[in-house]
Structures are given as structure tokens and as C-alpha cells.
Amino acid sequence: MTPSTDTQIEALRVAKATQKEGQTKEQTKLIAQGIQKGIEQYKKQQKAKARERDKLKKKNIQTKNTSSEDVADISALTPSIIYKQHWLPWGIVIISWIGFGAYLTYGSVL
């Protein structure tokens, strides 16, 4: 069965299920045609949405790949920064603690 045949059968089934008393076969066929058009339009919209989602996924994948390549290129170009602390602040701290300890210990003598 082709998709349009499936759609026709589905539309006719729905039209018969919602058929009112006193409704002619021709009226039921017209309703089935309207339902069929609605189903086909819905399927077209869903296909268009699926294509749009696929495009967005591909675009996101491409941007992730290019951004990771850019980061790799940038990290290769820039030298790595190694933080090295200078000895002077620590030296001053140690000397001040020694001086404070000496003051507490020998301060009353001087």
C-alpha cells in the first residue's frame, strides 16, 4: 500500500466512525476526503519539522567540531602559563614571625 492509500483508508475509517444518522454515502466520502487532506497536510508539516530538526542538529555538530578545533588551535599557539610564586612574600612572612616570636620571648629583657 502506498502512503496515500493508507491515508485514504484511515480517513474513510474515521469518517465512518463519526458518521451521523441520515448521512448519505456521498457526504461520508466528502468528509473522508477532508480528513485525508488534513492527514496529508499534517504529515507534510511533520516532515518539514523533522528536516528542520535535522538541519539544526547538523549545524550544532558542525559548530561543536569547529569550536573544538579552534580551541585546539588556540592552545597550540599560546604557550602554557605556569604560575610561579616569588620567594619574597614568603620570606617577609617568615622573618616577621621570627621577629614576633623573638619579641614575645626576649622583649621584656631588652
N, C-alpha and C positions, 0 to 999 in steps of 0.2 A: 504494500500500500504506500502511496506517496503521501507526503505531509498534507496536501490539500484534500486527499480522500479521507485521511484520518480526521481532518478538521471538519469536513462535511458530515461525516458520521457522528462525530461528537456534537456538532451543532444541532443535527436532527434529533439526536437523543435528548439533548437539553430542551429543545423546543417541544418535543412530545411530552416530556416530563412536566412542563409548565403549561400544557395545553388546557384551555378553559372549555367549559361546556358550550356547545353550539359553535365552536370554532371550526371553520372549514379546513380541508387539507391544503388549499392554496394559501390560506392565512398562516398555517403552520409552516409551510415551505418558505414564505416570506420572512417569518420570524427566524427560521433556521438560517436563512441567508444572512440576515442581520447579525446573528450570533456568530456565524462563520467569519464574517468580515471583522467583527470585534476580536475574535480569537487570532486571526491572522495579523491584525494590527498590533495586538498585544505581543505576539511572537516577534514581530519586527522590532518593536521597542526593546524587548529583552535582548535581542541580538545586538542592537545598537549599543545598549548599555554594557553588554559583555565586551564588545570591541573597545569601547571607551576605557573599561577597566583594564583590559589587556594593554592598551596603549600607555596608561598610567603606570602599570607595573613595569613595562619595558623602560619607560622614562626614568622611573625610580631606580631600577637596576643600573641603568647607564650612568645616572648621576652618582650613585654609590661607587661604581667602578672608577669613574673619573676622579671623584674626590679622594678615594684611597690611593690612586696613582699620584695625584697631586701632593698628598701628604708624604708619600714615599719619596717623591722628587724633592720636596722641600727639606725633608730630614736628611737626604743625601747631600744637599747643597750646604745646609747650615751645620757648622761644627757643633758637636755636643758640648753643652755647658757643664762644667764640673765646678761645683761650689767649694771653695777652699777658704776656710776661716783664717783670719790673720791671728798671729800669736799675741799681738799687743793687748787686746782687751782682756784676754785670759791672764796675761802677765800682770796687768794692773790689778785685777781682782785678787790674784794670789798674794801679791805684795801688800795690798790693803788689808787682807785678812791676817797676814803675818804681823803687820803693824798694829792692827786692832788687838790681836792676841798678846803682843808684847806690851801694849799699853795697859791691858787688863792685868797682866802678870806683874810687870815691873813699873807701872805707872805711879804707884804710891811711893816707890823708892826714889824716883827721880825728882 
